[in-house]
């Protein structure tokens, strides 16, 4: 029994629905016919799951490549490297500085298009140099209904999105990962640090560093799911509502630290943590 056949048996034994097993089979079948592939691999849930699936059927014909930049949340590179080592697939890194692009720094609502274009061009250049056939990225089916200007870059570069194509939504990816015993199954979403900065506010290295240090401080205090939104002099903290009291318990130390790293004011968002809060109010 090969690895992909074994994975299907695992899902059947775990009582996973027939429709979800069919999506998994379709994903493996689509990956298996590729000549070879570079996986855009951030270390997040979707790209890690895609890299795992590709490794089952492509083996040495795939490589997961992480673009390393100052946009990365703390510890993401280590998480990516650890997962690759655990599941024994090839992992490489490429350094990139998105702040060299004035269109990205300007931070208009199509910011992600410029960043994604740069990343995908870098991955396709790597693929051609190393003789890999295609580049894959980890959008899921949920992403098709959200504001994602980076999708245009995916289409323009000919990059493939097999999770989205096979109809896998985030909840299904997490469920499959849990059944397979993958450590990333409950990993919180962790998009790039630029998503903490309001559109129209110029992105600087200093702002990204402030955000990274602020979020790392809160992670070290035991908060797993959070965002620190950068509003220049103001840091707006999003945590889950049931964590409000815990946050207020460290209020004095928190405020002192945030002021040390450059914020004048610190606020708690009473709506709590939510994905895409910086897109709220956009005329889309």
Protein Blocks (a to p, Z undefined) as FASTA:
>chain_A
ZZklmmmmmmmmnopafklmmmmmmmmmmmmmpmbdcdddehpaklmmmmmmmmmmnmmm
pccdddddfkbcghklmmmmmmmmmnopacddddddfklpmklmnopaklmmmmmmmmmm
mmmmmmmmnopabdcdfbdfklmmmccfklmmmmmnopacfklmnopafklmmmmmmmno
paklmgccdddfklmpcghiacdfklmmmmmmmmmmmmmnopabdcdddehjaccddddf
klmmmmmmmmmmmmmmmmmnopabdcddfkbpaehklmgopaZZ
